[in-house]
Amino acid sequence: MWEDFLEIFYQPSAVFERRRQNPGFWGPLIVLLVAMLVLTFATKSAMEPIFDAEFKRGMAAAMKSNPKLTPEMVESSKGMSKKFLPVLIGGYFFFAPLILGFCLWLVGKMFEAKEELTAAILVTTYAMYPRIIEAIVGALQALLLPDEKLNGRFSVSLGAGRFLNPDTANPLALAILGRVDVFTIWVTVLLAIGLSATGRIPRSRAAIAAALIWVIGPVPSIPGALRPV
């Protein structure tokens, strides 16, 4: 397993082939969760301007829709949000591989994949390991860039979302273009490689299945993006 944690970054097909007969995902999932929580605490001060920008934007929209919100209530909410941020991040990196694995398993059935649900979750868990590097790269940028440049979570991304102003851009367009990103594409490629290896289907069909997962990624953002403010 310890070899898998390194080889997933440069030899993923070997990892998925090796784990095809032993698709236990709890170990890799716990390592992913611990790594992201450690990085969250270690980079908290560097990433604080991004948190503040996102929170300010969200509260501005909330105050438009609910004029009863007072500045005192907003400030109290900010403090609570900062306290619970590690919990939210931990919850995301625990449940996201499970939900994404279920989606990959369902989509894989459309392409005659012969993998079990546990194998699909193993694939999605390892596919999220590039997010560890993304967190490090983002924190390094946050340390080097001036605070005025850190106006949102995409300000330290390596993709198209970086070039959009989150204060003026259409939220739906931002959610979609934000997925045209080096690390999101890396995750998608790992999904294709893993599905092909564990599902025993050609790489071309696995690539189409992974692309479908990439396409449906922004769907949860659509209701919020379409909500008038």
N, C-alpha and C positions, 0 to 999 in steps of 0.2 A: 504493500500500500504506500509506503514512503517513497518508493520509486515513482509511483503514479503521480504523486503531488508535484514532482518536478517534470516528468516526461509529458504531462498533459499540456505543457506549454510549447514543447518542440517536437514531440513524437506522439500525438494523441491517438493515432490509429493503433499503435502498439498497446496503449493503455486500454482502449475499449476492447480490443481482441483478447487481451489477457483477462479482463474482468467479465467477459461475456458469460462464462460459466459460473461466476461468483459475483452476481450483481448487487451485493449488499451496499447500500448507499449511506448508512448512518455514520460510519467513520468519516468519509469525505465531507458529508454535510456538516458534522460537528466542527471539523477543521476549518471549513469555509466560514461558518458562523463565528468561531473564535477569532479567526484572522480579521474579519470585518469589524468585530467589536473592538479589538485591540487597536486597529487603525482609526476607528471612530474616536476613541479617547485620545490617541496619540496626536491626531491632526485637528483636534477640536478648535484650538485657537486659530490655526491657519485658515480653517474653513468657515469661521464665524461670520466674516463679511458676506459670504454667499448665503448663509442661513438668514442673516438679517435682511438681505435684499429680498429673498423669497418670502419671508414672513411679512415684511412691509407690504409687498405687492398683494399677498393673499388677504391681509387685513384691510387694505384699501378697498378691495372688491367686496369684502364682507360688510364693511361699513356703508357702502353704497346700497347694498341690498337690505341692510338692517340698520337704519339710522339710530336705533336705540343703543348701539354699542358706543361706549365712552372710551376716551384715551386711557383711563385707568383700567378698564376691563381689558383693553388690548394689551397693555403693559403686563398685566397679570397673566394673560394668556401666553405672552411671549416667554415669561419665566417658566411656566409649566411646560411649554413646548420644548424648551432647552433641556429640562430635566428628563423628559420622556423620549427625547430624540434617540438615545441608545436603544431604548426598548423598541421603538418603531423600526430602527434599522435592523435590530436583531430579529424582530418578527418578520420583516421582509425577507431577509436572507435565510430564514428557516422555512417559511411557507412558499416563497416564490419557486424554489426548485421542485417542491411537491406539486404545486398547481401546474407549472410549466411541464413537468414530467407527464402529468395526466393528459395535458393538451398534446404533447408529442406522441404519446401512446395512441390517442384517438386519431390524430392525423396520420400516424404511421400505418394504422389499419387500412386507411384509404389507399395506401400504396403497397399493401400486402406484406407489411413488416411482420416478422414472427417473433417479436420481442415481448417479454412480460412487462407488466407495469413497473416492477421494481427495477428492471434494466433501463426503462425509459427515465425513471427518476435519477438513477445513477448517471445517465448521460447528461441530463439537465444540470445536475449538481456540479459535475466536472466542467460543464460548458460555462458555468458562471465563475470559474476561477480567474479568468482574465479581469473580472471586476476588482480583484485584489490589486492587480497592477494599475488598473484605472484609478483606484483610490489613492495610490502612492503618487502617480503622475499628476493627478488633480491637486493634491496637497502641495507638491513641489511648485506647481504653477501659482497656487494661491500665496505661497511665501514670496515669490518673485514679482508678481504683478501688483500694481497699485490697487488700493481698495476700490477706487471708482471703476475699475475694469471688472471687478467681481460683482456683476449685477444679476447673477442667476446661476443656476446649476450648470447650464450649458456654457458658461463663460470659461470653464476650464476643460471643456470637452474637446476631443480631437475629431470634430465633424462639422456638418453644415450648420447645426444649431448655434455654434459659436459666433457666427456672423450675423445673427438676428438679434434685434433689440427686444428683450422680453417684455418691456413696458409698452411697446407699440405693435409688436408682431401678433398676428392671429394665433391664438392658443393652439388651435388644431394644427395649423401649419407648423408651429414650433414643435408640437409633439411628434409629428410625422418626420420632419427634417432632422429632429434631434436623434432619430434612429439611424440616420446616415452618418455613422460614427465608427471609428476604427474598432473600438472595443465591442460595440453591439454587433458589428459584422463578424468580428472574431468569435463571439459567442455563437452566432448563427452558423458559422463554418463548423464549429465543434459539434453543434447539434446534428449537422448533416453527416459528419464523419462517424459520430457515435451511433446514429440511427442506422447507417449502412452496416456497421460492424455488428451491432447487437440484433438488428432486425433482419440481417442476411438479405438485404436488397441492394441493387446496384447503386453506386454512388450518385448517379444522375437522378434517380428517383428520390433518393434521400435528400438531395439538394433542393428539389422542388418542394418537398415536405417542409424542410427547414425554412425555405423562403416564405411559405404560407404562415409559419409561426411568426416570422419577422413582420409580415403584413398585418396580422391581427394584433400585434403588440400594442399599437396606439388605441385600440378599441375602448379600453377602460377610461381613456382620457376624453372621449368624445362627448359624453353628457356634460362634463364641466366646461369643455371648450365651447359648446353650443349654448350654454346658459347666458342669458343677457345680463350685462352689468351696467 
